[in-house]
Amino acid sequence: MKYKTLYAVAIFILCLISTNSYARIKLITLPAREHIEIQLENENITIIEEERIVPLQKGNNLIDFSWHNTSIKPETIIFRVIEGKDQPRANILSVSYPPNEAALTWIIASDKNGSAIVRITYVINHLDKEYHYIAKTNADETLMDLNQYIKVINQSGEEYLNAQMNTGLAKTVSLPMRLNETQEFLNYHFENIPVDKTYTVNAAELGYRNRTQDKLNVLMHYQIHNDTQHNLGKQSLAPGKFRIYQQDKKGSLVFAGEDWGQYTAKGDKEKLYIGQARDIVVKRIIKRKNQQKINGNLKNMDILLEYTIENFKDEEVTIIIEESLEYLRNEVLPSRSQYQLLEWQVGKETNFDRKPIKERSNAQTIAYAITLPARKSGEKVVKLTKKLNINLKNEW
């Protein structure tokens, strides 16, 4: 095996204990790598572990390790002797870095002559990985099959032939990495992942489809849960692009959209954007904004929002209405102080059938879920009207 940039030479010193003796130095080329593992499970760094069989002599052995023109991070290099039944027992006495060189030396004490397995571990830059996903949902959009791919780009200045890629899923993939080469492989296949399809409106974050008609954008997402109950949860999902396909009634796959997935820890949820719904119409109007003076410029604000919702689909769906209270306050009080605290409570005229969605509501946002009946053939679309009454406190 040829190594253009990374090489190591082991120098063995045998000291003769006598008054007129001197050190004799023997140069031996360090044998080729027996095993190379590229650890990809850490999303921020790439770790290399390589093993070699090194002949040691009884006494002190000087081992020199060099990495000219490569991207090894020298402060991360670790040298270990793997103990075996018939191997010499060896201890690291010291490590030193020659000045102005991409090299270091270890002094290794061995209790006898013999060959030892040594493991050299280090972090390397410019051996990068990227994740991307292919998602396929069934015709009724309730289940998803998901393929996770890893692309490895080697611009580290070193080549790793016969490398084993460790992806953290209790398996390794054999993949040679030559200089300036890019390789891609299927890391994992997940089947029958339950999917929640959601429809969401949010004037502050998602905006309006038609501002003059007060029609909000209705965004569609697939939501998946990264846990074992949903056939995931083996590890966190790395960020990467998702290409999403849906199976039609004939069994063919239709491209549904693509989105950039965020880092999703075990137990968390991933929300994937798949487009805008044109067959659900939501209008948002501020029906009332009354002021109640308290003292001087201090006042309370009584606000009534009205949402008119129509579902033109031939199926029942659930839509999520999110309201940013900071955005609402800016609409009714554009001249307020920039640093004023937001104090609010839900008023009595609110008529949503359910309580606010706990995981989507906080001090800045309130969210409700509404189930919309299906459009029946030959009948008019059912128009729902929902009201959200917000009382802003201590505004000035």
C-alpha positions as a Markdown table, in Angstrom:
| # | Residue | x | y | z |
|---|---|---|---|---|
| 1 | Met | 0.0 | 0.0 | 0.0 |
| 2 | Lys | 1.4 | 3.4 | -1.0 |
| 3 | Tyr | 1.0 | 6.5 | 1.3 |
| 4 | Lys | 1.8 | 9.7 | -0.4 |
| 5 | Thr | 1.7 | 11.9 | 2.7 |
| 6 | Leu | 1.3 | 10.0 | 5.9 |
| 7 | Tyr | 4.1 | 7.7 | 7.0 |
| 8 | Ala | 5.7 | 6.6 | 10.2 |
| 9 | Val | 9.2 | 5.2 | 11.0 |
| 10 | Ala | 9.9 | 3.2 | 14.1 |
| 11 | Ile | 13.5 | 3.7 | 15.6 |
| 12 | Phe | 14.6 | 1.2 | 18.2 |
| 13 | Ile | 17.4 | 2.0 | 20.6 |
| 14 | Leu | 19.3 | -0.7 | 22.5 |
| 15 | Cys | 21.5 | 0.7 | 25.3 |
| 16 | Leu | 24.5 | -1.4 | 26.3 |
| 17 | Ile | 25.1 | -1.0 | 30.0 |
| 18 | Ser | 28.9 | -0.7 | 30.2 |
| 19 | Thr | 31.3 | 2.1 | 30.7 |
| 20 | Asn | 32.6 | 2.3 | 27.1 |
| 21 | Ser | 29.3 | 1.4 | 25.3 |
| 22 | Tyr | 27.3 | 3.7 | 23.0 |
| 23 | Ala | 23.7 | 3.7 | 21.7 |
| 24 | Arg | 23.1 | 1.7 | 18.5 |
| 25 | Ile | 20.2 | 2.9 | 16.4 |
| 26 | Lys | 18.2 | 0.6 | 14.2 |
| 27 | Leu | 15.8 | 2.1 | 11.6 |
| 28 | Ile | 12.7 | 0.0 | 10.7 |
| 29 | Thr | 9.8 | 1.1 | 8.4 |
| 30 | Leu | 6.6 | 0.9 | 10.3 |
| 31 | Pro | 4.5 | -1.9 | 8.7 |
| 32 | Ala | 1.4 | -1.2 | 6.6 |
| 33 | Arg | -2.0 | -0.6 | 8.3 |
| 34 | Glu | -3.7 | -3.8 | 9.2 |
| 35 | His | -7.0 | -2.1 | 9.9 |
| 36 | Ile | -8.5 | 1.3 | 9.3 |
| 37 | Glu | -11.8 | 2.6 | 10.7 |
| 38 | Ile | -13.3 | 5.9 | 9.9 |
| 39 | Gln | -15.8 | 6.9 | 12.6 |
| 40 | Leu | -18.7 | 8.9 | 11.2 |
| 41 | Glu | -21.1 | 8.7 | 14.1 |
| 42 | Asn | -20.0 | 12.1 | 15.5 |
| 43 | Glu | -21.7 | 14.8 | 13.4 |
| 44 | Asn | -19.0 | 17.5 | 14.0 |
| 45 | Ile | -15.7 | 15.6 | 13.7 |
| 46 | Thr | -14.3 | 12.6 | 11.8 |
| 47 | Ile | -12.1 | 10.2 | 13.8 |
| 48 | Ile | -9.6 | 7.8 | 12.3 |
| 49 | Glu | -8.5 | 4.6 | 14.1 |
| 50 | Glu | -5.7 | 2.6 | 12.4 |
| 51 | Glu | -3.9 | -0.5 | 13.7 |
| 52 | Arg | -0.4 | -1.7 | 12.8 |
| 53 | Ile | 1.7 | -4.6 | 14.0 |
| 54 | Val | 5.0 | -3.2 | 15.2 |
| 55 | Pro | 8.2 | -5.2 | 16.2 |
| 56 | Leu | 9.5 | -4.0 | 19.6 |
| 57 | Gln | 12.8 | -4.8 | 21.2 |
| 58 | Lys | 13.3 | -5.2 | 24.9 |
| 59 | Gly | 14.0 | -1.8 | 26.4 |
| 60 | Asn | 13.2 | 1.6 | 25.2 |
| 61 | Asn | 11.9 | 2.1 | 21.6 |
| 62 | Leu | 11.6 | 5.4 | 19.9 |
| 63 | Ile | 8.7 | 5.7 | 17.5 |
| 64 | Asp | 8.4 | 8.7 | 15.1 |
| 65 | Phe | 5.0 | 9.6 | 13.6 |
| 66 | Ser | 4.8 | 12.1 | 10.7 |
| 67 | Trp | 1.8 | 13.6 | 8.8 |
| 68 | His | 3.2 | 16.0 | 6.2 |
| 69 | Asn | 0.6 | 17.6 | 3.9 |
| 70 | Thr | -2.3 | 16.1 | 5.7 |
| 71 | Ser | -5.1 | 17.5 | 7.8 |
| 72 | Ile | -4.5 | 15.6 | 11.0 |
| 73 | Lys | -5.1 | 17.6 | 14.2 |
| 74 | Pro | -1.9 | 16.8 | 16.1 |
| 75 | Glu | -3.4 | 17.6 | 19.6 |
| 76 | Thr | -5.8 | 14.7 | 19.1 |
| 77 | Ile | -3.3 | 11.9 | 18.3 |
| 78 | Ile | -3.5 | 9.0 | 20.8 |
| 79 | Phe | -1.1 | 6.0 | 20.7 |
| 80 | Arg | -2.0 | 2.8 | 22.4 |
| 81 | Val | -0.5 | -0.7 | 22.6 |
| 82 | Ile | -3.2 | -3.4 | 22.5 |
| 83 | Glu | -2.4 | -6.0 | 25.0 |
| 84 | Gly | -2.4 | -9.6 | 23.8 |
| 85 | Lys | -1.5 | -13.0 | 25.2 |
| 86 | Asp | 1.9 | -13.4 | 23.6 |
| 87 | Gln | 2.7 | -9.8 | 23.0 |
| 88 | Pro | 5.3 | -7.7 | 24.8 |
| 89 | Arg | 4.1 | -5.6 | 27.7 |
| 90 | Ala | 4.7 | -2.0 | 26.6 |
| 91 | Asn | 4.3 | 1.4 | 28.3 |
| 92 | Ile | 4.5 | 4.9 | 26.9 |
| 93 | Leu | 7.3 | 6.8 | 28.7 |
| 94 | Ser | 7.0 | 10.1 | 27.0 |
| 95 | Val | 5.9 | 12.0 | 23.9 |
| 96 | Ser | 7.6 | 15.0 | 22.2 |
| 97 | Tyr | 7.0 | 17.2 | 19.2 |
| 98 | Pro | 10.1 | 18.1 | 17.1 |
| 99 | Pro | 10.1 | 21.9 | 16.4 |
| 100 | Asn | 8.7 | 23.1 | 13.1 |
| 101 | Glu | 7.8 | 19.6 | 12.0 |
| 102 | Ala | 4.5 | 17.8 | 11.4 |
| 103 | Ala | 5.7 | 14.9 | 13.5 |
| 104 | Leu | 5.9 | 13.6 | 17.0 |
| 105 | Thr | 7.9 | 10.8 | 18.8 |
| 106 | Trp | 7.0 | 8.4 | 21.5 |
| 107 | Ile | 9.4 | 6.5 | 23.7 |
| 108 | Ile | 7.9 | 3.0 | 24.4 |
| 109 | Ala | 9.3 | 0.7 | 27.0 |
| 110 | Ser | 8.9 | -3.0 | 26.2 |
| 111 | Asp | 9.6 | -5.9 | 28.6 |
| 112 | Lys | 10.7 | -8.3 | 25.8 |
| 113 | Asn | 11.3 | -8.6 | 22.1 |
| 114 | Gly | 8.3 | -9.3 | 20.0 |
| 115 | Ser | 5.5 | -7.8 | 17.8 |
| 116 | Ala | 2.7 | -5.7 | 19.3 |
| 117 | Ile | -0.5 | -4.4 | 17.9 |
| 118 | Val | -0.6 | -0.6 | 18.2 |
| 119 | Arg | -3.6 | 1.6 | 17.6 |
| 120 | Ile | -3.2 | 5.2 | 16.5 |
| 121 | Thr | -6.3 | 7.4 | 16.8 |
| 122 | Tyr | -6.7 | 11.0 | 15.7 |
| 123 | Val | -9.2 | 13.6 | 14.4 |
| 124 | Ile | -8.8 | 14.6 | 10.7 |
| 125 | Asn | -10.1 | 17.7 | 9.0 |
| 126 | His | -11.5 | 17.8 | 5.4 |
| 127 | Leu | -12.7 | 14.2 | 5.5 |
| 128 | Asp | -16.3 | 15.4 | 5.6 |
| 129 | Lys | -19.7 | 13.8 | 5.5 |
| 130 | Glu | -23.1 | 14.9 | 4.3 |
| 131 | Tyr | -26.5 | 13.3 | 4.9 |
| 132 | His | -29.5 | 13.1 | 2.7 |
| 133 | Tyr | -32.7 | 11.2 | 2.8 |
| 134 | Ile | -35.2 | 9.7 | 0.3 |
| 135 | Ala | -38.7 | 9.4 | 1.9 |
| 136 | Lys | -41.6 | 7.5 | 0.3 |
| 137 | Thr | -45.2 | 7.7 | 1.7 |
| 138 | Asn | -48.1 | 5.4 | 0.9 |
| 139 | Ala | -51.2 | 6.6 | -0.9 |
| 140 | Asp | -53.1 | 7.7 | 2.1 |
| 141 | Glu | -50.0 | 9.4 | 3.6 |
| 142 | Thr | -50.0 | 7.5 | 6.9 |
| 143 | Leu | -46.8 | 5.5 | 6.6 |
| 144 | Met | -43.3 | 6.3 | 5.3 |
| 145 | Asp | -40.2 | 4.4 | 4.2 |
| 146 | Leu | -37.0 | 6.3 | 4.7 |
| 147 | Asn | -33.5 | 5.8 | 3.4 |
| 148 | Gln | -30.6 | 7.6 | 4.9 |
| 149 | Tyr | -27.6 | 8.1 | 2.7 |
| 150 | Ile | -24.1 | 9.3 | 3.7 |
| 151 | Lys | -21.8 | 11.1 | 1.3 |
| 152 | Val | -18.1 | 11.1 | 2.3 |
| 153 | Ile | -15.8 | 13.7 | 0.7 |
| 154 | Asn | -12.0 | 13.1 | 1.1 |
| 155 | Gln | -9.9 | 16.2 | 0.8 |
| 156 | Ser | -7.8 | 15.4 | 3.8 |
| 157 | Gly | -4.5 | 14.9 | 1.9 |
| 158 | Glu | -4.4 | 11.2 | 2.8 |
| 159 | Glu | -6.0 | 8.1 | 1.3 |
| 160 | Tyr | -7.6 | 5.3 | 3.3 |
| 161 | Leu | -7.9 | 2.1 | 1.2 |
| 162 | Asn | -9.9 | -0.8 | 2.6 |
| 163 | Ala | -11.4 | 1.6 | 5.2 |
| 164 | Gln | -14.3 | 0.5 | 7.4 |
| 165 | Met | -16.9 | 3.2 | 7.8 |
| 166 | Asn | -18.5 | 3.2 | 11.3 |
| 167 | Thr | -21.8 | 5.0 | 11.3 |
| 168 | Gly | -22.9 | 4.3 | 14.8 |
| 169 | Leu | -25.6 | 1.9 | 13.9 |
| 170 | Ala | -23.8 | -1.3 | 15.1 |
| 171 | Lys | -22.5 | -1.9 | 11.5 |
| 172 | Thr | -19.6 | -0.9 | 9.3 |
| 173 | Val | -19.4 | -0.4 | 5.6 |
| 174 | Ser | -16.2 | -1.2 | 3.6 |
| 175 | Leu | -15.4 | 1.8 | 1.4 |
| 176 | Pro | -12.0 | 2.8 | 0.0 |
| 177 | Met | -11.3 | 6.5 | 0.2 |
| 178 | Arg | -8.7 | 7.7 | -2.3 |
| 179 | Leu | -7.4 | 11.2 | -2.5 |
| 180 | Asn | -9.9 | 13.8 | -3.5 |
| 181 | Glu | -12.6 | 11.2 | -3.9 |
| 182 | Thr | -16.3 | 11.3 | -3.0 |
| 183 | Gln | -18.2 | 8.1 | -2.0 |
| 184 | Glu | -21.8 | 7.6 | -1.1 |
| 185 | Phe | -23.6 | 4.7 | 0.5 |
| 186 | Leu | -26.9 | 3.7 | 2.0 |
| 187 | Asn | -26.5 | 4.0 | 5.8 |
| 188 | Tyr | -29.9 | 2.8 | 6.9 |
| 189 | His | -33.4 | 1.8 | 5.7 |
| 190 | Phe | -36.4 | 2.5 | 8.0 |
| 191 | Glu | -39.8 | 1.0 | 7.2 |
| 192 | Asn | -43.4 | 1.7 | 8.1 |
| 193 | Ile | -42.8 | 5.0 | 9.9 |
| 194 | Pro | -46.1 | 6.4 | 11.1 |
| 195 | Val | -46.6 | 9.9 | 9.6 |
| 196 | Asp | -48.8 | 12.8 | 10.8 |
| 197 | Lys | -49.8 | 15.1 | 7.9 |
| 198 | Thr | -50.4 | 18.6 | 9.3 |
| 199 | Tyr | -51.9 | 21.8 | 7.9 |
| 200 | Thr | -50.7 | 25.0 | 9.6 |
| 201 | Val | -51.4 | 28.8 | 9.4 |
| 202 | Asn | -49.4 | 31.4 | 11.1 |
| 203 | Ala | -49.6 | 35.1 | 9.9 |
| 204 | Ala | -46.3 | 36.0 | 11.5 |
| 205 | Glu | -44.1 | 33.1 | 10.2 |
| 206 | Leu | -46.0 | 31.7 | 7.2 |
| 207 | Gly | -47.6 | 34.9 | 5.9 |
| 208 | Tyr | -50.5 | 35.6 | 3.6 |
| 209 | Arg | -51.6 | 34.0 | 0.3 |
| 210 | Asn | -53.6 | 37.1 | -0.5 |
| 211 | Arg | -53.2 | 40.0 | 1.9 |
| 212 | Thr | -55.9 | 42.1 | 0.4 |
| 213 | Gln | -58.4 | 39.3 | 0.9 |
| 214 | Asp | -56.9 | 38.4 | 4.3 |
| 215 | Lys | -56.2 | 34.8 | 3.1 |
| 216 | Leu | -53.4 | 33.0 | 5.0 |
| 217 | Asn | -50.9 | 30.6 | 3.5 |
| 218 | Val | -51.8 | 27.1 | 4.5 |
| 219 | Leu | -48.6 | 25.0 | 4.7 |
| 220 | Met | -48.5 | 21.2 | 4.7 |
| 221 | His | -45.9 | 19.2 | 6.6 |
| 222 | Tyr | -45.2 | 15.6 | 7.3 |
| 223 | Gln | -44.3 | 15.1 | 11.0 |
| 224 | Ile | -42.3 | 12.0 | 12.1 |
| 225 | His | -41.3 | 11.0 | 15.6 |
| 226 | Asn | -37.8 | 9.8 | 16.2 |
| 227 | Asp | -38.6 | 7.1 | 18.7 |
| 228 | Thr | -39.0 | 3.3 | 18.8 |
| 229 | Gln | -42.8 | 3.5 | 18.9 |
| 230 | His | -42.6 | 5.0 | 15.5 |
| 231 | Asn | -40.0 | 2.6 | 14.1 |
| 232 | Leu | -37.2 | 5.1 | 14.5 |
| 233 | Gly | -35.2 | 6.2 | 17.6 |
| 234 | Lys | -32.0 | 4.1 | 17.0 |
| 235 | Gln | -30.0 | 7.3 | 17.0 |
| 236 | Ser | -30.4 | 11.0 | 16.3 |
| 237 | Leu | -31.2 | 12.0 | 12.7 |
| 238 | Ala | -28.5 | 14.2 | 11.3 |
| 239 | Pro | -29.5 | 17.3 | 9.3 |
| 240 | Gly | -29.8 | 16.9 | 5.6 |
| 241 | Lys | -32.0 | 17.3 | 2.6 |
| 242 | Phe | -35.1 | 15.2 | 2.3 |
| 243 | Arg | -36.6 | 14.4 | -1.1 |
| 244 | Ile | -40.2 | 13.2 | -0.5 |
| 245 | Tyr | -42.3 | 11.0 | -2.8 |
| 246 | Gln | -45.9 | 9.9 | -2.5 |
| 247 | Gln | -47.4 | 6.7 | -3.9 |
| 248 | Asp | -50.4 | 7.4 | -6.0 |
| 249 | Lys | -53.5 | 5.1 | -6.2 |
| 250 | Lys | -51.8 | 3.2 | -9.1 |
| 251 | Gly | -48.7 | 2.5 | -7.1 |
| 252 | Ser | -46.4 | 4.9 | -8.9 |
| 253 | Leu | -44.3 | 7.4 | -7.0 |
| 254 | Val | -45.0 | 11.1 | -7.4 |
| 255 | Phe | -42.5 | 13.8 | -6.3 |
| 256 | Ala | -44.1 | 15.6 | -3.3 |
| 257 | Gly | -41.4 | 18.1 | -2.4 |
| 258 | Glu | -38.1 | 18.5 | -0.6 |
| 259 | Asp | -37.1 | 20.2 | 2.6 |
| 260 | Trp | -34.0 | 20.6 | 4.7 |
| 261 | Gly | -34.3 | 18.4 | 7.8 |
| 262 | Gln | -32.9 | 19.7 | 11.1 |
| 263 | Tyr | -31.0 | 17.8 | 13.7 |
| 264 | Thr | -33.5 | 15.5 | 15.4 |
| 265 | Ala | -32.5 | 13.9 | 18.7 |
| 266 | Lys | -33.9 | 10.7 | 19.9 |
| 267 | Gly | -37.4 | 11.4 | 21.2 |
| 268 | Asp | -37.9 | 14.6 | 19.2 |
| 269 | Lys | -40.0 | 15.3 | 16.1 |
| 270 | Glu | -39.0 | 16.3 | 12.6 |
| 271 | Lys | -41.3 | 18.5 | 10.5 |
| 272 | Leu | -40.9 | 18.3 | 6.7 |
| 273 | Tyr | -42.5 | 20.9 | 4.4 |
| 274 | Ile | -44.3 | 19.5 | 1.4 |
| 275 | Gly | -46.0 | 22.5 | -0.1 |
| 276 | Gln | -49.1 | 24.7 | 0.2 |
| 277 | Ala | -52.7 | 23.5 | 0.4 |
| 278 | Arg | -54.8 | 25.3 | -2.2 |
| 279 | Asp | -58.0 | 23.5 | -1.2 |
| 280 | Ile | -58.2 | 24.9 | 2.4 |
| 281 | Val | -59.0 | 28.5 | 2.8 |
| 282 | Val | -58.3 | 30.4 | 6.0 |
| 283 | Lys | -59.1 | 34.2 | 6.4 |
| 284 | Arg | -57.8 | 36.1 | 9.4 |
| 285 | Ile | -59.4 | 39.4 | 10.4 |
| 286 | Ile | -58.9 | 41.7 | 13.5 |
| 287 | Lys | -62.5 | 42.3 | 14.4 |
| 288 | Arg | -61.9 | 44.4 | 17.5 |
| 289 | Lys | -59.0 | 46.3 | 19.2 |
| 290 | Asn | -60.4 | 48.3 | 22.1 |
| 291 | Gln | -58.3 | 50.2 | 24.6 |
| 292 | Gln | -58.9 | 50.5 | 28.3 |
| 293 | Lys | -56.9 | 53.3 | 30.0 |
| 294 | Ile | -55.5 | 52.4 | 33.4 |
| 295 | Asn | -53.3 | 55.3 | 34.4 |
| 296 | Gly | -51.7 | 58.0 | 32.2 |
| 297 | Asn | -50.3 | 56.2 | 29.1 |
| 298 | Leu | -50.8 | 52.8 | 30.6 |
| 299 | Lys | -53.6 | 50.8 | 29.1 |
| 300 | Asn | -55.0 | 47.3 | 28.4 |
| 301 | Met | -55.9 | 46.1 | 24.9 |
| 302 | Asp | -58.9 | 43.9 | 24.2 |
| 303 | Ile | -58.4 | 42.2 | 20.8 |
| 304 | Leu | -60.8 | 39.9 | 18.9 |
| 305 | Leu | -59.4 | 37.8 | 16.0 |
| 306 | Glu | -61.8 | 36.0 | 13.7 |
| 307 | Tyr | -60.8 | 33.0 | 11.5 |
| 308 | Thr | -63.1 | 31.9 | 8.7 |
| 309 | Ile | -62.1 | 28.4 | 7.5 |
| 310 | Glu | -63.3 | 26.3 | 4.5 |
| 311 | Asn | -62.2 | 22.8 | 3.6 |
| 312 | Phe | -62.7 | 21.9 | -0.1 |
| 313 | Lys | -61.1 | 18.5 | 0.3 |
| 314 | Asp | -63.3 | 15.3 | 0.1 |
| 315 | Glu | -61.7 | 14.2 | 3.4 |
| 316 | Glu | -61.7 | 15.4 | 7.0 |
| 317 | Val | -58.5 | 17.2 | 8.0 |
| 318 | Thr | -57.1 | 18.9 | 11.1 |
| 319 | Ile | -55.6 | 22.3 | 10.7 |
| 320 | Ile | -53.4 | 24.1 | 13.3 |
| 321 | Ile | -53.9 | 27.8 | 13.8 |
| 322 | Glu | -50.9 | 29.5 | 15.4 |
| 323 | Glu | -50.9 | 33.1 | 16.6 |
| 324 | Ser | -47.8 | 35.0 | 17.4 |
| 325 | Leu | -48.7 | 37.4 | 20.2 |
| 326 | Glu | -45.7 | 39.7 | 19.5 |
| 327 | Tyr | -46.8 | 40.0 | 15.9 |
| 328 | Leu | -50.4 | 40.7 | 17.0 |
| 329 | Arg | -49.3 | 43.4 | 19.4 |
| 330 | Asn | -47.3 | 45.1 | 16.6 |
| 331 | Glu | -50.4 | 45.1 | 14.4 |
| 332 | Val | -52.5 | 46.9 | 16.9 |
| 333 | Leu | -49.8 | 48.9 | 18.7 |
| 334 | Pro | -47.1 | 49.7 | 16.1 |
| 335 | Ser | -45.7 | 52.6 | 18.2 |
| 336 | Arg | -45.2 | 50.6 | 21.4 |
| 337 | Ser | -41.8 | 50.4 | 23.2 |
| 338 | Gln | -39.4 | 47.9 | 21.6 |
| 339 | Tyr | -38.3 | 46.5 | 25.0 |
| 340 | Gln | -41.7 | 46.3 | 26.6 |
| 341 | Leu | -42.6 | 43.0 | 28.2 |
| 342 | Leu | -45.5 | 41.0 | 26.7 |
| 343 | Glu | -48.3 | 40.3 | 29.1 |
| 344 | Trp | -51.5 | 38.7 | 27.9 |
| 345 | Gln | -54.3 | 36.3 | 28.6 |
| 346 | Val | -57.0 | 34.5 | 26.6 |
| 347 | Gly | -60.3 | 36.3 | 26.8 |
| 348 | Lys | -63.8 | 34.9 | 27.3 |
| 349 | Glu | -65.0 | 35.2 | 23.7 |
| 350 | Thr | -62.5 | 32.6 | 22.4 |
| 351 | Asn | -64.6 | 29.7 | 21.0 |
| 352 | Phe | -62.1 | 27.0 | 20.0 |
| 353 | Asp | -63.4 | 23.5 | 20.9 |
| 354 | Arg | -60.1 | 22.3 | 22.3 |
| 355 | Lys | -57.5 | 23.6 | 24.7 |
| 356 | Pro | -54.3 | 25.2 | 23.2 |
| 357 | Ile | -51.8 | 22.7 | 21.9 |
| 358 | Lys | -49.3 | 22.4 | 24.8 |
| 359 | Glu | -46.2 | 21.7 | 22.7 |
| 360 | Arg | -46.8 | 24.6 | 20.3 |
| 361 | Ser | -47.9 | 27.2 | 22.9 |
| 362 | Asn | -45.6 | 29.3 | 25.1 |
| 363 | Ala | -45.2 | 32.9 | 26.3 |
| 364 | Gln | -45.0 | 34.2 | 22.8 |
| 365 | Thr | -47.3 | 31.9 | 20.8 |
| 366 | Ile | -50.7 | 30.2 | 21.2 |
| 367 | Ala | -51.9 | 27.4 | 18.9 |
| 368 | Tyr | -55.2 | 25.5 | 18.5 |
| 369 | Ala | -56.2 | 22.5 | 16.4 |
| 370 | Ile | -59.4 | 22.4 | 14.5 |
| 371 | Thr | -61.0 | 19.4 | 12.7 |
| 372 | Leu | -62.5 | 20.4 | 9.4 |
| 373 | Pro | -65.3 | 18.2 | 8.0 |
| 374 | Ala | -65.0 | 16.8 | 4.5 |
| 375 | Arg | -66.6 | 18.4 | 1.5 |
| 376 | Lys | -69.7 | 16.4 | 0.6 |
| 377 | Ser | -70.5 | 15.9 | -3.1 |
| 378 | Gly | -73.3 | 18.2 | -4.2 |
| 379 | Glu | -73.3 | 20.2 | -1.0 |
| 380 | Lys | -71.9 | 23.5 | -0.1 |
| 381 | Val | -68.6 | 23.7 | 1.7 |
| 382 | Val | -69.0 | 24.0 | 5.5 |
| 383 | Lys | -67.7 | 27.4 | 6.6 |
| 384 | Leu | -66.3 | 27.4 | 10.2 |
| 385 | Thr | -65.8 | 30.6 | 12.1 |
| 386 | Lys | -63.5 | 30.6 | 15.1 |
| 387 | Lys | -62.7 | 33.5 | 17.4 |
| 388 | Leu | -59.6 | 34.2 | 19.5 |
| 389 | Asn | -60.0 | 36.8 | 22.2 |
| 390 | Ile | -56.6 | 38.2 | 23.5 |
| 391 | Asn | -56.2 | 40.7 | 26.3 |
| 392 | Leu | -52.9 | 42.5 | 26.3 |
| 393 | Lys | -52.0 | 43.9 | 29.7 |
| 394 | Asn | -50.1 | 47.0 | 30.9 |
| 395 | Glu | -49.3 | 48.4 | 27.4 |
| 396 | Trp | -48.0 | 51.9 | 27.0 |
